[in-house]
């Protein structure tokens, strides 16, 4: 009888969060200690932020909340927990609302004072927007949405589940071989203490972690990257609902590829660089957000740092874990928030080496059960779908004599994608999943997986016919090109590991357009590029020699030849640089802002040009041109140069600008080449005027300094990102590279034309200026583009790659063979890349 039972605990006496949590514990004891599974059942279900229906009282959440005395539970949790306890002990239903009101009032009394506590000065108030944070959120959401669709090929997602290590009642990592039986599924008995969660609850699970450090472990293809993407999107959903502004303590989750980290690189420095390179933040903003701990790093693919397990200790993975363990929160007294994903076999190696992520919760991604496989196939092929009968064939294979091997082969989302792709292209499931029942489970699963991987390229080629003009791609062609790209990535990873500061994208997984040139053969391409660059520079110097009439004997002829030879030598040195970089440039800037930038640049350039013309007039003693020509020519040159700089530099206020020191460190040879071209241009009228040694030296030095300064300004104007620009396509930087080169060359050609007309006709001067400007741009401003185009032509000539490689890469993404990840291409899955990688990595 209820009258005989003591009154339930009264939460009104709680004066602190710890007292309130203890009242919940006493209520559970008063109700008769219901098991976690029973509470989950009685708590019912609720709707998550993504619209999915989830349990209101997950077992891990209940266990965690009742142990966390320093955090006030959410009201939704308190309401579900109190209701479940009262239902468990058959408390009269009509009395439960009054009891809930008591608990609500007690919680509100504890929560209200905290609402008036001022925010600490280290965290900006939610009402004060941070443009860098808003920009990062917008770009992260766009990138993760694109990555999710690229991985799933749509919206269908298998019902992934995971358990926290230590809650499953068995040791993790004892699954045998890669293709052995899937890890066991555990019972839902209330006394087991086991807590299994689905993918839709990963955001809430992470939010309940006190340390905010998580290590995700799973088999190859188990869905670790999908989980990381879901975590990022779920954590950002409430932020987007609030208009993109973070509450106190909230972090911006950013998924990063672990393969891009280099051994010995400080994690904070690397993290800031990734924010700038992958998401377009200004360097100072990126360092500020990292310093203030406004970012949650989600480091995906710890296992991709080192060669395959068994090749020796994973030194790079151990090094990255050591850096993450040194990464602290803002106070410096606790570990910093971070999420890491790792493959199971690599994690076992790290455990054997006693390396791990300190203070992190470890979760294990489960392989798919037969029910989950069936649910995915029903969602993909519902009743009435043309492939509905094939679904039954897969089900029969799972329940047949070799069902264990079939299940082991299909027990990850990636393998399911392989299966449905092959079946939808016309493959027979009976043939795909056929295996001798007497064969060992692991060996049988390995045969099925190899069969699925073999069928993937032909299936994707059939399902995605080429729609552009040209002959359709053939499966054999596609496979040979992908094999070549996979082998290139292996060699690229080796070179990246050897370099102290490898360029961005020189990893084992990133296909970067301007880093593909070695496929044609490193020596062949370097030699061809060197010869082409020497040809361009010689043509530019010949054009200058002709236009400036440098063949006339004079005192400055030897100096002219010396400067020209030095310029050709610098161009040759640039052509031999190991990894020419393709600058990002600025894109998607409003036309109105472009026009304003051009007008401002022209306004500043005219007086500077006039002053330069008058200085030349003084140095030449009016023996070559008069005051009128000095003012008009100087004004025109300054107007054109200023307008071009203003147009390229246009961007919103606060857009990233490279510093002068960064420019000097990044492109010293290019800037020296600018200075030499300026010196040559200034030397021509001084030679015509037969200037003395002092004016000659002053004029050449002044022209050198002016051109060198213009080179610095050009680099600042064209480098970096615009805040208007969203994430670019992988080829965007390469596409802009020749445009920037032409801007370099043609603006210099204008100055050269104004010098040439002093001595030759207008037509001849114009031709020489155009030829010299274009070749100057190709030699100095478009080095990365020229190297890449030469490499692709050489590779196509040797029959290694299609001449229209960019069209093929875009088609491969459409066919789900590759995917776009930020500013790079990647294979759809690492297992697919490894399968295609030739045994001998060297060609």
Secondary structure, DSSP 8 states (H G I E B T S, - for coil): -GGGS-----GGG--SHHHHHHHHHHHHHHTT---HHHHHHHH-EEE-TTS-EEESS-HHHHHHHHH-TTS---HHHHHHHHHHHHHHTT--HHHHHHHHHHHHHHHHHHHHHHHTS---TTS--TTS--HHHHHHHHHHHHHHHHHHHHHHSSS-----EEEETTSSSS-TT---STTS---------TTS---EEEGGGHHHHHHT-SS-EEEEEE-TTSSHHHHHHHHHHHHHHHHHHTTS---TT--EEEEEEGGG--TT--HHHHHHHHHHHHH---HHHHHHHHHTT-EEEEEE-GGGSSSSTTSS--HHHHHHHHHHHH-B-TTSSSB--EEEEEEHHHHHHHHHTT---TT-EEEEE----HHHHHHHHHHHS-TT-TTHHHHHHHHHHHHSTTHHHHHHHH-SHHHHHHHHHHHHTT--HHHHT---TTS-HHHHHHHHHHHHHHHHHHHHHHHS---SSS----HHHHHHHHHHHHHHHHHHHHHHHH-SS--TT-SSS-B-GGG-GGGG-HHHHHHHHHHHHHHHHHHHHHHHHHHTTTTS--TTHHHHHHHHHHHHHHHHHHHT-SS--------S--HHHHHHHHHHHHHHHHHHHHHHHHHHHHHHTTSS--HHHHHHHHHHHHHHHHHHHHHHH---TT-----HHHHHHH-HHHHHHHHHHHHHHHHHHHHHTT--HHHHHHHHHHHHHHHHHHHHHHHHHHSS--TT-----TTHHHHHHHHHHHHHHHHHHHHHHHHHTTTS-HHHHHHHHHHHHHHHHHHHT-HHHHHHHHHHHHHHHTTSS-SSHHHHHHHHHHTTSEEEETTEEEES-HHHHHHHS-SS---
